[in-house]
Amino acid sequence: MDAAFSFLISAGIIAFGIWIVAGTIAAGSPLAWTLMGLLTVIVGSISLIKQLAMSKSRSCPGPRTLNMGDAADGFAGIKAHRR
């Protein structure tokens, strides 16, 4: 869920930047607004690339998790030690 939400945010930032650039070019507005739109596209692209890199690193197997049997043995050892 978090990954999908991050992808949508990055795509929204990129779409907003494209909308600004297209609108300013069509309206013949000053170059500064076009550059601001391009900056938004660049920031959204960087965010998307970082999210893609993070999602690829998450797909690798993680560390071994503790089994319930291991935990029960550990707790039994602690209880025996306290007595």
Order of alpha helices (4+ residues) and beta strands (2+ residues): alpha-alpha-alpha
